[in-house]
């Protein structure tokens, strides 16, 4: 499910800003961009977000700013400075350069100074308390947006579920009619064959009944219809759970089962009306499947 949330908190001369963005994804994928100073607490951030988001791609952007003077320790890397100075003197002698190396020149080389911006554990815990507040605020706003989208998804999936149920009722009505139509076509074909062969005998009723029984057994979809009814009932129950827990994976599986049963019915029937109903049912199931991808 898509959503956006932003939280901000400030205290102890520190300010933390958290932005959360989610998009649809089959699994739970959390990407966190956090300042180095808070690296020790990345796992805490991830655990909090995992409780809130079970499915989707979540991008997390965290900024930490300081409005006070923070302790910074700068030391000279003597070994590195000596090596640079020795190399510079060698160059002035070899190439007869009159200029002597200057302090400014030496200070401009990398790694001559060692800068220590280490923050104490106590200060880092203070920052965490601010960050946690901003994170909770961002999460709350994210969930508000996702909740609004969830209500719209719920209504849309249930509407498509009703459309699928209506098509299933039409299918059940058509099945006996399809069998009756097949019987009539079979009798007509037998009569036409007998006439073509100039045979005056009547069609063998016993043989006709056997053919109809074989056909009825081959195209029987009672089990598929029973399972479809059960799956539609399960869809209602799972959607009721969606208000309390993540049900996206359950719905994924259920949609696969719905599609499997409808495909089986289509493969068994040679009736044009039933074939059209099967196509319409598959279309509704595909629409449900597309929306299920957005469900956590």
N, C-alpha and C positions, 0 to 999 in steps of 0.2 A: 504494500500500500504506500502511496505517496504522501509526503507530509513535510512540514518545515517547522522548526522551533528554535527560538533564540532566548538565551538567558544571560543576565549580566548581574554581577555583584561586586561590591567594593568595600574594603575595610583594611586596617593596618597598613595604609599607604600602598595597597595592592588592588588591582582591578582585574577581574577574570570575565571573559566573554566566551560563551559557548554557542555554537550554531550546529544544528542537526538537520540533515536532509536525508529523506528516505525515498527510494524508488522501488518498483516491483522487482522481485528476485525470487527464484525458486527456493533458495536456502537463506540462512542468516549470514550475511557478510558485512562485518563492521570494520571500517577503515578509520583510524584515529590519527589526526595530526595534532601533536601536542608539543609545547616548548620543551627543550632539553631539561630545564630546571624541574619539570614535573614528570619526567620519565619514570621515576620510581612508583608513581601512582597511576600509570596507564592501566594496570591490571584492575585497579579499583573502578576506574571509569568503565572499562569493558564489562565488568560484572554488573554494574548498575544498569547499563544499557541492555545487556542480555536479558535481564528480568523484564524489561519493557518491550523489547522487540524480538519476536521469535522467528520472524520471516521477513526478508527484504534486504536490500543493500542500503546500509546506513553509513553516511559520510559524516565524520565528526571533526569540527574545526574548533580548536581551543587557543585563545590568546591570553597571555598573562603580562600585565604591564605594571611597572613600578613608578610611583610618584614621589618616592623618597630617595635619600642617598643610601645606596647599598654598598657594603664593604667590598672593595676590590684590592687585591694584592698583586703588585707588579714586581717581578724580580728579573735580574739580568742573567741570561744563560751564558755564563762565563766561557765555557768550552766552545760554544758556537761563535761567540764574539772573537775569541782568540784565533779561531780557525779562519774567520773572515779577514781579520787584521793581518795575519801572516800571509794570506793569499794576496791581499792588496799590496803589501810591501814587496812581495816577489814580483808583482806586475810592474810596480814603479821602477825597480832596478832593471828588469829585463827589457822594458820598452823605453827606458830613460825618460819617464814622465816626471816633470818637476813638481807636480802637486802631491802633497801628502794626504793620506786618507783623513777625512774629517769625522767628527762624532756624528754629525747629521747623516753622513753617508753610511756609517756603520749601523746606525739605528734604523735605517730604512730597509735593511735586509731582513728576510723572514726568520722567525724563531730566535731572534736575538733577545727578545723579551718574553718572559713567561707570565701570562695573566691568569690569575686565579680568582674566579667569580663564585667560588663555592658558597652555597647558602647553607646555613645551619639547619639541622633537622627540625628544630623548634620553629624556625621561620617557614620551612617547607610545610609543616603541619598547619600553620596559620593560612598559608596560601591554599592548602587543600580544603580547609573549612569554607573559604570563599568560593573556590572552584565547585565544590559539591553543591552549594546553594545555587550557583548559576546553572549547573548541570540539571538539577531538579526542576528549575524553572523552564529550561529549554525542553526537557522531556515532557513536562505537563502541557506545554503549548503544542508540541509535536503530536501528543496523543489526542488533544482536542481536534486538531485538523484530521487526523486519521480516523477518529470516531465519526466525524461528519461524513467522510468518504465511505466509511463502513456501513452507515445507515442507507446510503444511496445504493451501494453494492447489494445489500441484503434485499432491498425492494426489487432491484432489477433481477437478481437470481431467482427470487420467489415468483416473479411474474413469468419468467421463462420456464420455470418448473410447472406452473399452471398450464402454459401453452403445450408443454410436453405431455402432461396428463390428458389434456383434451384430445391430442392426436392419438394417444394410446386408446382412449375410449372409442374413437372412430375406427381404429384398427380392429378392436374386439367386435364391433358391429359388422365390419366388413368380412371377417373370417368365414362365418357360415354362408354368407352370400357368395363368397369366392368358391367355396366347395360346391354350392348348388350350380354356379355357372360352369364349373369344370364338368360336373355330371352332364349338364345339357350339351356341352361341347363334345364330350366323349360319345354320347348317344348319337349326335349328329354325324360325327366322323364315321362311326361304325355303320350307320345307315348309308352314308355316301359310298363307303367301300363296298358294301353289299350290292348296292345299285350298280356300281361300276363293273362289278363281276357278274351282273345279271343273275343274282341270287335272290330268290323270293322269300327266303327264310327270315324270320324275325331275329333281332339281336338276342344273344343268349343272356338272359337276365342274371343268371348265376355268375357268369363270367364278368358281366358288367359290375356286379356288386363286389367281386373280388378286386377288380381294378380300382374301384372307388375306395375300397378299404386300404389297398396298398398306397394309394395317393394320400388318403387322410393320415396314414401313419407317417409317411415321408414328410408331409408339410405340417405336422402337428407342432405347435409352438406353445403349448400349455405351460411347460416349464419356464420358457423364456418370459411369458406374460406374468407368471407368478413372481419371478425374480425382479422384473421391471417394477411391479407394484411394490415389492419390498424395498427396492432401491429408492423409489420416490418417497416412501415413508421415511427411510433413513435420511434422505436429503432434508426433510422437514426437521428431524431430530437434531441433525448436525448443525443446521442453520440456527436452531434454538440455542445450541451450545456456544455459537460464535460470539454471543454477547458477554461470555465469561472467560473463554479460553481460545487459543489458536486452533483453527480447524482446517487450515488450508491444505495440509497433506491428506487429511481424511477425504476432503472434497475431491482432491486430485484422483485418488484411488476410486472413489465412487463414480466419478464421471467416466473413467476407463471402463468400469463394469457396465454402466448404462450403454455405452457405445458398443460393447461386445455383444450384449443381448439383442440390441436393435440390428446389428450386422447379421447375426444368426437368423433372425426372423426374415430379413431381406434375402438371404441366400436360400432359404427354404421355400419361399413363395414365388410363384410365377405370375401372380395376378398383378395387372398394371396398376390398379387402384392401391393395392397394398404397397407396391414398390414406390409409388409416389408418397404415400404416408411415411414410409421408412426414410425416404430422402428428407422429408420435412422434419422428421424426428431427429435425424442426424444433424440437421442444420441447427435445431434448437439446442442439442447437446453441445455442439461446437461453440455456440454463443455462451453457454454456461461455462464451458471449459475456459474460454478466454477471460471471463470475469473471475473465475476461481483463481487464476494466476495472480490476481490482485488481492486475494484474501490472505490474511495472516493466519 
